[in-house]
Amino acid sequence: MKTPWWGVGAVLTASLVLAGCGSSAGKTTANAGFSGTVTIGYENAPDPESVAIAQKDFQKELKVPVRMEYFESGPAALTALASGKLDFMTTLGNPPTAAAIARGVPLQVIWAMERYTTGEGLVVKKSSGIHSLKQLEGKTVALVKGSTSPFELETALKLHHLPVSGVTELNMSPTEMVAAWKTNQIQAAYVWVPFVTEMQQDGGQMLMFDQTVYHQAPIFNLAVVNSHWAQAHPTLVEDFIRAEQDGVTFFQQHPSAAYRDMGQINGISAAAAHSQTVGFSFTTLAQQVTESRLGSGAGVASSLVTKSLSSAAEWLYQSGQISSVPANMSQYVDPRYAEAVLKAEHK
């Protein structure tokens, strides 16, 4: 889910899949002048957004043609966002989002989808003899370079006063990791659900989760919008927020049906979706504007999402992945659309 992004010049991958199209019969007055198609990129995750996709809430709320595009690759998604081919991108982790900001991609974080608790972590084979972080020294860990995984792993190693250079990081896609795990080519991997779950069930044990380094490196799945597009179409951004909240509301009110929807969109069973949601802390509309998420007004600067982006940017800089740390990360966190929707709901 939380994928890497190495540069605006990256080529769109061939794995782009059309995941859902549709439009509602009419348009709202506010959106009546919009004549194009809104393109929303997403990645797999067992979360309320999957419910919104299954329920076609984005089409219902925006009331204009909407195209949902599935991405496995963060580079492709953020390249599309930068070029204007993608209006929204969701399910982005804070390191790739921070990297995109540092490299000038015009984006605003408008919705904190979920915070990871046990939804991502370090899994090792029970037969590997690795039972602690210290025993990783001299070993190889498969992970997705540029994603949240090396950020979390390296943070944990430093917290335990272990040399980061003592662990070899092997760059692999999540699907490659699972295949390599099953053929005993790798003994350890840092990745997210559903991939980490599959490896855990196939002779693996968890050594740590994102929750282990929560205070130093909080991890979110974030929804962003192309800032130029948002400036031209603010009501459509608000409608996007409403669709996200529709998914959360349905999940809260009809959990069993929601798990079926999550399973449908993510290609897993409803039971698997249920078990995987345990690793996330989901966010309601009202929570978006609190300090634990986007914040509000002057509080945006000290919000947890801003902190997560800042800490990710510092790590990216120290590891040589970006040339400088953005001076004011809070300017890329924009709760105004959520605030507008929240205000309208309370009229």
C-alpha positions as CSV (number, residue, x, y, z in Angstrom):
1,M,0.0,0.0,0.0
2,K,2.5,2.6,1.1
3,T,4.6,2.8,-2.0
4,P,7.8,4.5,-3.0
5,W,8.4,7.5,-5.3
6,W,11.8,8.2,-6.7
7,G,11.2,11.0,-9.2
8,V,8.8,12.9,-11.3
9,G,10.4,11.5,-14.4
10,A,9.4,7.9,-13.6
11,V,7.5,6.2,-16.4
12,L,3.9,5.1,-15.7
13,T,3.9,1.3,-15.2
14,A,2.0,-1.1,-17.2
15,S,0.2,-2.4,-14.1
16,L,-2.3,0.4,-14.3
17,V,-5.7,-1.2,-14.1
18,L,-9.1,0.4,-14.6
19,A,-10.9,-0.5,-11.3
20,G,-14.2,1.3,-11.6
21,C,-15.9,3.8,-13.8
22,G,-19.2,5.6,-13.6
23,S,-21.1,8.8,-13.3
24,S,-24.3,9.9,-11.9
25,A,-27.1,11.1,-14.1
26,G,-26.9,14.8,-13.1
27,K,-24.5,17.3,-11.7
28,T,-24.8,19.6,-8.7
29,T,-25.1,23.3,-9.4
30,A,-21.7,23.8,-8.0
31,N,-20.2,21.2,-10.4
32,A,-22.3,22.0,-13.4
33,G,-19.5,23.8,-15.2
34,F,-17.2,20.8,-15.0
35,S,-17.0,18.9,-18.3
36,G,-14.2,16.4,-17.8
37,T,-13.6,13.2,-15.8
38,V,-12.3,13.2,-12.3
39,T,-9.5,10.6,-12.0
40,I,-8.8,9.1,-8.5
41,G,-5.9,6.8,-8.0
42,Y,-5.8,4.3,-5.2
43,E,-3.9,1.3,-3.8
44,N,-5.2,-1.8,-2.2
45,A,-6.0,-1.5,1.5
46,P,-8.8,-3.1,3.7
47,D,-10.2,0.2,4.8
48,P,-13.4,2.3,4.5
49,E,-12.2,3.8,1.2
50,S,-12.6,0.3,-0.3
51,V,-16.2,0.4,0.9
52,A,-16.7,3.8,-0.8
53,I,-15.2,2.4,-4.0
54,A,-17.5,-0.7,-3.9
55,Q,-20.5,1.4,-3.1
56,K,-19.6,3.9,-5.9
57,D,-19.7,6.8,-3.4
58,F,-17.3,8.9,-5.4
59,Q,-19.6,8.8,-8.4
60,K,-22.6,9.5,-6.2
61,E,-21.1,12.5,-4.4
62,L,-19.2,14.2,-7.2
63,K,-22.0,13.7,-9.7
64,V,-19.6,14.0,-12.6
65,P,-17.8,11.2,-14.5
66,V,-15.4,9.5,-12.2
67,R,-12.6,7.1,-13.0
68,M,-11.0,4.9,-10.3
69,E,-7.4,3.8,-11.2
70,Y,-5.6,1.1,-9.3
71,F,-1.8,1.6,-8.8
72,E,0.7,-0.8,-7.4
73,S,3.5,1.7,-8.0
74,G,3.9,4.9,-6.1
75,P,6.3,6.3,-8.8
76,A,3.7,5.9,-11.5
77,A,0.9,7.4,-9.3
78,L,2.9,10.5,-8.3
79,T,4.2,11.0,-11.8
80,A,0.6,11.0,-13.0
81,L,-0.4,13.4,-10.2
82,A,2.4,15.8,-11.0
83,S,1.6,15.8,-14.7
84,G,-2.1,16.5,-14.2
85,K,-3.2,13.1,-15.4
86,L,-4.4,12.2,-11.9
87,D,-6.5,14.5,-9.8
88,F,-6.4,12.6,-6.5
89,M,-4.2,9.8,-5.1
90,T,-5.0,7.9,-2.0
91,T,-3.4,5.3,0.2
92,L,0.0,7.1,0.1
93,G,2.4,6.7,3.1
94,N,4.1,9.8,4.5
95,P,7.7,9.1,3.2
96,P,6.7,8.9,-0.5
97,T,4.4,11.9,0.1
98,A,7.2,13.9,1.8
99,A,9.6,12.9,-1.1
100,A,7.1,14.1,-3.6
101,I,6.7,17.4,-1.8
102,A,10.5,17.9,-1.6
103,R,10.7,17.3,-5.3
104,G,8.0,19.9,-6.2
105,V,5.0,17.8,-6.9
106,P,2.0,20.2,-6.5
107,L,-0.1,18.4,-3.8
108,Q,-2.1,18.9,-0.7
109,V,-2.9,16.3,1.9
110,I,-6.6,16.6,2.4
111,W,-7.6,13.3,4.2
112,A,-5.8,11.1,6.7
113,M,-7.3,7.8,5.9
114,E,-5.8,5.6,8.6
115,R,-2.8,5.4,11.0
116,Y,-0.9,2.2,11.0
117,T,-0.8,0.3,14.3
118,T,-0.1,-3.4,13.4
119,G,-0.9,-3.2,9.7
120,E,2.8,-3.2,8.7
121,G,5.8,-4.8,10.3
122,L,8.9,-7.0,10.2
123,V,8.2,-10.6,9.7
124,V,10.9,-13.3,9.9
125,K,10.8,-17.0,9.3
126,K,10.5,-19.0,12.5
127,S,13.3,-21.2,11.2
128,S,15.7,-18.3,10.6
129,G,17.0,-18.1,14.2
130,I,16.2,-14.3,14.2
131,H,14.4,-13.5,17.4
132,S,15.4,-9.8,18.0
133,L,16.4,-6.7,16.1
134,K,20.0,-7.3,17.2
135,Q,20.1,-10.6,15.5
136,L,19.3,-8.9,12.2
137,E,22.9,-7.7,12.0
138,G,24.6,-9.3,9.0
139,K,21.2,-10.4,7.6
140,T,19.1,-9.3,4.6
141,V,15.6,-7.8,4.9
142,A,13.4,-7.5,1.9
143,L,11.5,-4.3,1.6
144,V,10.2,-1.6,-0.8
145,K,12.9,1.1,-1.1
146,G,11.5,4.6,-0.7
147,S,8.4,3.4,1.1
148,T,7.5,3.5,4.8
149,S,9.3,0.2,5.4
150,P,12.9,1.3,5.4
151,F,11.9,4.4,7.3
152,E,10.3,2.3,10.1
153,L,13.1,-0.3,10.1
154,E,15.9,2.2,10.3
155,T,14.2,4.2,13.0
156,A,13.8,1.0,15.1
157,L,17.5,0.1,14.6
158,K,18.6,3.6,15.7
159,L,16.3,3.5,18.7
160,H,18.0,0.2,19.7
161,H,21.5,1.7,19.1
162,L,22.1,-0.8,16.2
163,P,24.0,0.1,13.0
164,V,21.7,0.6,10.1
165,S,24.6,-0.4,7.8
166,G,24.7,-3.8,9.5
167,V,21.4,-4.8,7.8
168,T,21.3,-5.3,4.0
169,E,18.1,-3.9,2.5
170,L,16.9,-5.9,-0.6
171,N,14.5,-3.9,-2.8
172,M,11.5,-6.0,-3.9
173,S,7.9,-5.5,-4.7
174,P,5.4,-7.0,-2.1
175,T,4.3,-9.7,-4.6
176,E,7.9,-10.6,-5.3
177,M,8.5,-10.8,-1.5
178,V,5.7,-13.4,-1.0
179,A,7.0,-15.5,-3.9
180,A,10.6,-15.3,-2.6
181,W,9.4,-16.2,0.9
182,K,7.5,-19.3,-0.3
183,T,10.7,-20.5,-2.1
184,N,12.9,-19.8,0.9
185,Q,14.9,-17.1,-1.0
186,I,14.3,-14.6,1.8
187,Q,14.2,-15.0,5.6
188,A,12.9,-11.5,6.6
189,A,10.7,-8.8,5.2
190,Y,9.3,-5.5,6.2
191,V,6.0,-4.9,4.5
192,W,2.3,-4.3,5.0
193,V,-1.0,-6.2,4.9
194,P,-2.1,-8.3,3.1
195,F,1.4,-9.4,2.1
196,V,2.8,-9.5,5.7
197,T,-0.2,-11.5,6.8
198,E,0.4,-14.1,4.1
199,M,4.0,-14.5,5.1
200,Q,3.1,-14.7,8.8
201,Q,0.7,-17.5,8.1
202,D,3.4,-19.3,6.1
203,G,5.9,-20.0,8.8
204,G,6.5,-16.4,9.9
205,Q,6.5,-14.5,13.2
206,M,6.3,-10.8,13.7
207,L,9.4,-9.1,15.2
208,M,8.0,-5.6,15.3
209,F,5.1,-3.4,14.0
210,D,4.8,0.2,13.0
211,Q,3.2,0.8,16.5
212,T,6.7,0.0,18.0
213,V,8.1,3.3,16.7
214,Y,4.8,5.3,16.7
215,H,6.1,8.3,18.7
216,Q,9.2,8.7,16.5
217,A,7.8,7.7,13.1
218,P,4.0,7.7,12.9
219,I,2.7,6.2,9.7
220,F,-0.4,7.2,7.8
221,N,-2.2,6.3,4.6
222,L,-2.9,9.7,3.1
223,A,-5.2,11.1,0.4
224,V,-3.8,13.9,-1.6
225,V,-5.0,16.2,-4.4
226,N,-3.2,18.0,-7.2
227,S,-3.1,21.5,-5.6
228,H,-3.6,23.3,-9.0
229,W,-6.6,21.2,-9.8
230,A,-8.0,21.7,-6.3
231,Q,-7.8,25.5,-6.6
232,A,-9.9,25.3,-9.7
233,H,-12.4,22.8,-8.4
234,P,-12.8,23.2,-4.6
235,T,-16.4,21.9,-4.5
236,L,-15.3,18.7,-6.2
237,V,-12.6,18.3,-3.5
238,E,-15.3,18.7,-0.8
239,D,-17.4,16.1,-2.6
240,F,-14.4,13.8,-2.5
241,I,-14.2,14.3,1.2
242,R,-17.9,13.4,1.5
243,A,-17.3,10.2,-0.4
244,E,-14.5,9.2,2.0
245,Q,-16.7,9.9,4.9
246,D,-19.5,7.9,3.4
247,G,-17.2,4.9,3.4
248,V,-16.3,5.4,7.1
249,T,-20.0,5.8,8.1
250,F,-21.0,2.7,6.2
251,F,-18.2,0.8,7.9
252,Q,-19.3,1.9,11.3
253,Q,-23.0,1.2,10.7
254,H,-22.7,-2.0,8.7
255,P,-19.4,-3.7,9.5
256,S,-20.3,-7.1,8.0
257,A,-21.3,-5.7,4.7
258,A,-18.3,-3.4,4.8
259,Y,-15.9,-6.4,5.2
260,R,-17.5,-8.0,2.2
261,D,-16.9,-4.8,0.2
262,M,-13.3,-4.6,1.4
263,G,-12.8,-8.2,0.3
264,Q,-14.3,-7.6,-3.1
265,I,-12.1,-4.6,-3.9
266,N,-8.9,-6.1,-2.4
267,G,-9.3,-9.6,-3.7
268,I,-9.5,-11.3,-0.3
269,S,-12.2,-12.9,1.8
270,A,-14.4,-10.8,4.1
271,A,-12.8,-12.7,7.1
272,A,-9.3,-11.7,5.9
273,A,-10.5,-8.1,5.5
274,H,-11.9,-8.2,9.0
275,S,-8.6,-9.5,10.5
276,Q,-6.5,-7.0,8.6
277,T,-8.5,-3.9,9.7
278,V,-7.3,-4.6,13.3
279,G,-3.9,-3.2,12.2
280,F,-5.4,0.3,11.4
281,S,-6.8,3.2,13.3
282,F,-9.4,4.7,10.9
283,T,-10.4,8.4,10.9
284,T,-13.8,10.0,10.8
285,L,-14.6,13.4,9.3
286,A,-14.7,15.1,12.8
287,Q,-11.3,13.6,13.7
288,Q,-9.7,14.9,10.6
289,V,-9.5,18.4,12.1
290,T,-8.0,17.3,15.4
291,E,-4.4,17.4,16.4
292,S,-4.2,13.6,16.0
293,R,-4.8,14.0,12.3
294,L,-4.7,17.1,10.0
295,G,-5.3,19.7,12.7
296,S,-7.0,23.0,12.2
297,G,-5.9,26.6,11.8
298,A,-2.6,27.2,13.7
299,G,-2.9,23.7,15.0
300,V,-1.9,22.2,11.6
301,A,1.7,23.0,12.3
302,S,1.7,20.7,15.3
303,S,-0.7,18.0,14.0
304,L,0.4,14.4,13.9
305,V,0.1,14.3,10.1
306,T,2.5,17.3,9.8
307,K,4.8,15.6,12.3
308,S,4.7,12.4,10.3
309,L,5.6,14.2,7.1
310,S,8.4,16.2,8.8
311,S,10.0,13.2,10.4
312,A,9.8,11.3,7.0
313,A,11.4,14.2,5.2
314,E,14.3,14.3,7.8
315,W,14.9,10.6,7.3
316,L,14.8,11.0,3.5
317,Y,17.3,13.8,3.7
318,Q,19.7,12.0,6.1
319,S,19.6,8.9,3.9
320,G,20.4,11.0,0.8
321,Q,17.0,10.5,-1.0
322,I,16.1,14.2,-1.2
323,S,18.5,17.2,-1.4
324,S,16.7,19.3,1.2
325,V,13.9,19.3,3.8
326,P,10.9,21.5,3.0
327,A,11.0,24.5,5.3
328,N,7.3,24.4,6.3
329,M,5.7,21.0,5.8
330,S,2.4,22.3,7.4
331,Q,1.6,24.3,4.2
332,Y,1.0,21.0,2.4
333,V,-1.5,19.8,5.0
334,D,-4.9,21.3,4.1
335,P,-7.9,20.6,6.4
336,R,-10.1,23.4,4.9
337,Y,-12.1,21.0,2.7
338,A,-12.8,18.7,5.6
339,E,-13.7,21.8,7.7
340,A,-16.1,23.0,5.0
341,V,-17.9,19.6,4.8
342,L,-18.1,19.4,8.6
343,K,-19.6,22.9,8.8
344,A,-22.2,22.1,6.1
345,E,-23.2,18.9,8.0
346,H,-23.9,20.9,11.2
347,K,-26.0,23.7,9.6
